[in-house]
């Protein structure tokens, strides 16, 4: 229950645009989960992914990528159904870190997976994020042509 409280507070703080507070809560939630649950508990990759999102909000892209990579590896073992969503988050981190080419490649890969496994919710998120990517690519081209 304590872990859920930390996770819930992390979500609230992040929605209030208080990423430093959210980071603290997610770190506590992850520590709690790692101490209480088995190493392959399906909640751990979800918490790692949430932690990556917070680091992204703090513009700490290297830390965000480190956490999302851990989340992907854990999810492949403990929570297969979360892998497409976590991969989408990785692509989004790449997008906002400025690595548009890698973000596009990963979004396309995730979208194909989502269609194949009929994960329509994540597919919608990927498509929405790809529109943001396309706008960033357009702006980048305009900037280069100036």
Residue frames relative to the residue before (quaternion, step in Angstrom):
aa qw qx qy qz dx dy dz
X 1.0000 0.0000 0.0000 0.0000 0.00 0.00 0.00
X 0.6323 0.5336 -0.3369 0.4494 3.58 0.99 -0.79
X 0.6378 0.5362 -0.3240 0.4481 3.58 1.00 -0.84
X 0.6496 0.5085 -0.3097 0.4728 3.56 1.02 -0.80
X 0.6231 0.5359 -0.3373 0.4591 3.57 1.06 -0.74
X 0.6480 0.5056 -0.3159 0.4741 3.59 0.94 -0.86
X 0.6582 0.5087 -0.3070 0.4624 3.56 0.93 -0.94
X 0.6598 0.5169 -0.3016 0.4544 3.57 0.93 -0.90
X 0.6557 0.4913 -0.3092 0.4827 3.56 0.98 -0.82
X 0.6047 0.5556 -0.3516 0.4495 3.58 1.06 -0.70
X 0.6529 0.5069 -0.3066 0.4721 3.57 0.96 -0.89
X 0.6490 0.5174 -0.3147 0.4606 3.57 0.95 -0.89
X 0.6768 0.4895 -0.3002 0.4606 3.58 0.82 -0.96
X 0.6518 0.5063 -0.3260 0.4610 3.58 0.95 -0.79
X 0.6633 0.4963 -0.3068 0.4687 3.59 0.98 -0.81
X 0.6735 0.4623 -0.2824 0.5030 3.59 1.22 -0.48
X 0.4430 -0.7081 0.4268 0.3466 3.57 1.36 0.14
X 0.4776 0.6043 -0.4723 0.4286 3.53 0.94 1.03
X 0.0515 -0.8709 0.4874 0.0361 3.58 0.64 1.12
X 0.5882 0.5683 -0.3884 0.4245 3.63 1.06 -0.56
X 0.6612 0.4869 -0.2935 0.4895 3.58 0.99 -0.87
X 0.6324 0.5327 -0.3239 0.4598 3.57 1.01 -0.85
X 0.6190 0.5548 -0.3384 0.4410 3.57 0.98 -0.85
X 0.6456 0.5271 -0.3064 0.4599 3.56 0.94 -0.91
X 0.6896 0.4867 -0.2831 0.4554 3.57 0.85 -0.97
X 0.6773 0.4850 -0.3002 0.4647 3.59 0.91 -0.86
X 0.6065 0.5360 -0.3576 0.4658 3.58 1.07 -0.64
X 0.6519 0.5000 -0.3070 0.4804 3.58 1.00 -0.84
X 0.6492 0.5219 -0.3180 0.4529 3.59 0.94 -0.89
X 0.6669 0.4952 -0.2993 0.4695 3.57 0.95 -0.89
X 0.6447 0.5182 -0.3180 0.4634 3.58 0.92 -0.89
X 0.6404 0.5237 -0.3120 0.4672 3.56 0.98 -0.90
X 0.6762 0.4988 -0.2909 0.4575 3.58 0.85 -1.00
X 0.6734 0.4951 -0.3034 0.4576 3.58 0.92 -0.86
X 0.6748 0.4879 -0.2917 0.4706 3.61 1.11 -0.64
X 0.7440 0.4244 -0.2109 0.4710 3.57 1.03 -0.79
X 0.7769 0.3572 -0.1763 0.4877 3.57 0.86 -0.98
X 0.6264 -0.4872 0.4443 0.4158 3.52 -1.38 0.13
X 0.6364 -0.5600 0.3671 0.3829 3.62 -1.13 0.54
X 0.7381 0.3843 -0.2282 0.5055 3.59 1.16 -0.55
X 0.2695 0.7648 -0.5351 0.2370 3.58 1.14 0.61
X 0.5137 -0.6888 0.4157 0.2981 3.63 -0.83 0.92
X 0.6010 0.5788 -0.3661 0.4120 3.61 1.18 -0.36
X 0.5816 0.6205 -0.3774 0.3664 3.60 1.08 -0.62
X 0.6821 0.4516 -0.3342 0.4680 3.68 0.77 -0.75
X 0.5962 0.5551 -0.3636 0.4520 3.59 1.11 -0.60
X 0.6711 0.4872 -0.2928 0.4759 3.59 0.94 -0.88
X 0.6276 0.5221 -0.3349 0.4704 3.59 1.01 -0.75
X 0.6408 0.5177 -0.3118 0.4734 3.56 1.03 -0.80
X 0.6381 0.5118 -0.3198 0.4782 3.58 1.00 -0.82
X 0.6319 0.5278 -0.3219 0.4675 3.56 1.00 -0.83
X 0.6265 0.5311 -0.3269 0.4675 3.58 1.02 -0.78
X 0.6358 0.5325 -0.3229 0.4560 3.57 1.00 -0.82
X 0.6466 0.5098 -0.3186 0.4696 3.57 1.00 -0.80
X 0.6481 0.5029 -0.3260 0.4699 3.59 0.91 -0.84
X 0.6090 0.5340 -0.3517 0.4693 3.59 1.06 -0.69
X 0.6554 0.5159 -0.3097 0.4564 3.59 0.94 -0.90
X 0.6831 0.4539 -0.2674 0.5058 3.57 1.19 -0.57
X 0.4293 -0.7142 0.4309 0.3464 3.59 1.37 0.02
X 0.4599 0.6325 -0.4706 0.4086 3.56 1.14 0.67
X 0.0994 -0.8782 0.4666 0.0333 3.52 0.59 1.27
X 0.6173 0.5380 -0.3608 0.4465 3.61 1.01 -0.65
X 0.6638 0.4791 -0.2975 0.4912 3.58 0.96 -0.85
X 0.6223 0.5395 -0.3386 0.4550 3.58 1.02 -0.79
X 0.6791 0.4797 -0.2940 0.4714 3.58 0.89 -0.90
X 0.6169 0.5454 -0.3441 0.4512 3.58 1.03 -0.73
X 0.6943 0.4702 -0.2760 0.4699 3.58 0.89 -0.94
X 0.6711 0.4940 -0.3143 0.4548 3.59 0.92 -0.84
X 0.6041 0.5372 -0.3572 0.4678 3.60 1.11 -0.60
X 0.6309 0.5111 -0.3246 0.4851 3.58 1.01 -0.81
X 0.6449 0.5318 -0.3160 0.4488 3.58 0.97 -0.88
X 0.6483 0.5172 -0.3175 0.4598 3.58 0.95 -0.87
X 0.6734 0.4991 -0.3018 0.4543 3.57 0.84 -0.95
X 0.6701 0.4813 -0.2977 0.4803 3.60 0.94 -0.88
X 0.6588 0.5228 -0.3127 0.4414 3.59 0.95 -0.86
X 0.6028 0.5633 -0.3620 0.4339 3.60 1.04 -0.68
X 0.7110 0.4158 -0.2383 0.5146 3.57 1.16 -0.62
X 0.8382 0.2924 -0.0872 0.4519 3.55 0.75 -1.11
X 0.8183 0.1031 -0.0081 0.5654 3.61 1.11 -0.49
X 0.1325 -0.8525 0.5031 0.0512 3.58 0.60 1.21
X 0.6516 0.5438 -0.3271 0.4155 3.59 0.96 -0.81
X 0.6610 0.5108 -0.3052 0.4572 3.61 1.19 -0.44
X 0.4750 0.7155 -0.4290 0.2799 3.60 1.20 -0.39
X 0.6811 0.4762 -0.3409 0.4395 3.69 0.69 -0.83
X 0.6538 0.5118 -0.3159 0.4592 3.59 0.95 -0.80
X 0.6599 0.4920 -0.3051 0.4789 3.58 0.98 -0.83
X 0.6346 0.5154 -0.3267 0.4743 3.59 1.03 -0.76
X 0.6067 0.5361 -0.3437 0.4758 3.58 1.08 -0.70
X 0.6438 0.5120 -0.3210 0.4694 3.58 0.98 -0.83
X 0.6220 0.5288 -0.3457 0.4626 3.60 0.99 -0.77
X 0.6507 0.5096 -0.3186 0.4642 3.58 0.93 -0.86
X 0.6457 0.5179 -0.3174 0.4627 3.58 1.01 -0.76
X 0.6213 0.5171 -0.3380 0.4821 3.58 1.03 -0.75
X 0.6408 0.5112 -0.3201 0.4749 3.58 0.97 -0.84
X 0.6185 0.5579 -0.3297 0.4444 3.57 1.00 -0.87
X 0.7636 0.3873 -0.2155 0.4696 3.57 0.69 -1.07
X 0.6020 0.5215 -0.3707 0.4777 3.58 1.23 -0.22
X 0.5822 -0.6163 0.3491 0.3991 3.58 1.30 -0.19
X 0.5576 0.5863 -0.3984 0.4320 3.60 1.25 0.01
X 0.0986 -0.8642 0.4926 0.0280 3.53 0.52 1.27
X 0.6360 0.5409 -0.3347 0.4370 3.58 0.99 -0.77
X 0.6780 0.4694 -0.2920 0.4845 3.60 0.88 -0.90
X 0.6202 0.5414 -0.3400 0.4545 3.57 1.03 -0.78
X 0.6565 0.5105 -0.3151 0.4574 3.60 0.89 -0.93
X 0.6601 0.5194 -0.3071 0.4474 3.56 0.85 -0.96
X 0.6939 0.4666 -0.2785 0.4725 3.57 0.88 -0.92
X 0.6171 0.5312 -0.3517 0.4619 3.62 0.97 -0.76
X 0.6601 0.5077 -0.3162 0.4544 3.60 0.90 -0.89
X 0.6452 0.5148 -0.3106 0.4714 3.58 1.01 -0.83
X 0.6717 0.4913 -0.2977 0.4678 3.58 0.90 -0.91
X 0.6355 0.5332 -0.3338 0.4477 3.58 0.96 -0.81
X 0.6375 0.5149 -0.3267 0.4708 3.60 0.95 -0.81
X 0.6493 0.5083 -0.3122 0.4717 3.58 0.96 -0.85
X 0.6601 0.5226 -0.3103 0.4413 3.57 0.89 -0.91
X 0.6432 0.5037 -0.3202 0.4797 3.57 0.98 -0.81
X 0.6638 0.5196 -0.3069 0.4419 3.58 0.91 -0.93
X 0.7788 0.3243 -0.1775 0.5067 3.62 0.90 -0.88
X 0.4343 -0.7362 0.4190 0.3063 3.57 1.36 0.14
X 0.3319 0.6991 -0.5395 0.3317 3.56 0.93 1.01
X 0.1023 -0.8644 0.4915 0.0272 3.53 0.36 1.31
X 0.5901 0.5724 -0.3731 0.4300 3.59 1.10 -0.56
X 0.6893 0.4451 -0.2794 0.4987 3.58 0.86 -0.93
X 0.6034 0.5563 -0.3587 0.4446 3.61 1.03 -0.70
X 0.6373 0.5135 -0.3257 0.4734 3.62 0.99 -0.80
X 0.6499 0.5116 -0.3156 0.4650 3.57 0.97 -0.85
X 0.6336 0.5262 -0.3263 0.4638 3.58 0.97 -0.85
X 0.6716 0.5019 -0.3025 0.4533 3.59 0.85 -0.94
X 0.6433 0.5102 -0.3219 0.4714 3.59 0.99 -0.80
X 0.6794 0.4833 -0.2880 0.4710 3.56 0.95 -0.86
X 0.6144 0.5431 -0.3490 0.4537 3.58 1.10 -0.62
X 0.5936 0.5422 -0.3700 0.4656 3.62 1.13 -0.51
X 0.6250 0.5108 -0.3293 0.4900 3.59 1.06 -0.75
X 0.6324 0.5363 -0.3154 0.4615 3.56 1.00 -0.88
X 0.6623 0.5111 -0.3059 0.4545 3.58 0.88 -0.93
X 0.6444 0.5067 -0.3196 0.4753 3.58 1.02 -0.77
X 0.6470 0.5012 -0.3175 0.4790 3.61 0.97 -0.80
X 0.6383 0.5150 -0.3259 0.4702 3.60 1.01 -0.76
X 0.6372 0.5260 -0.3199 0.4636 3.58 0.99 -0.85
X 0.6743 0.4884 -0.2913 0.4711 3.58 0.91 -0.93
X 0.6311 0.5336 -0.3294 0.4566 3.57 1.04 -0.75
X 0.6507 0.5097 -0.3077 0.4712 3.59 1.00 -0.84
X 0.6336 0.5292 -0.3226 0.4630 3.57 1.00 -0.85
X 0.6550 0.5202 -0.2994 0.4591 3.55 0.98 -0.93
X 0.6744 0.4934 -0.2972 0.4619 3.58 0.99 -0.81
X 0.6784 0.4937 -0.2831 0.4647 3.57 1.15 -0.63
X 0.5417 0.6355 -0.4024 0.3752 3.59 1.22 -0.15
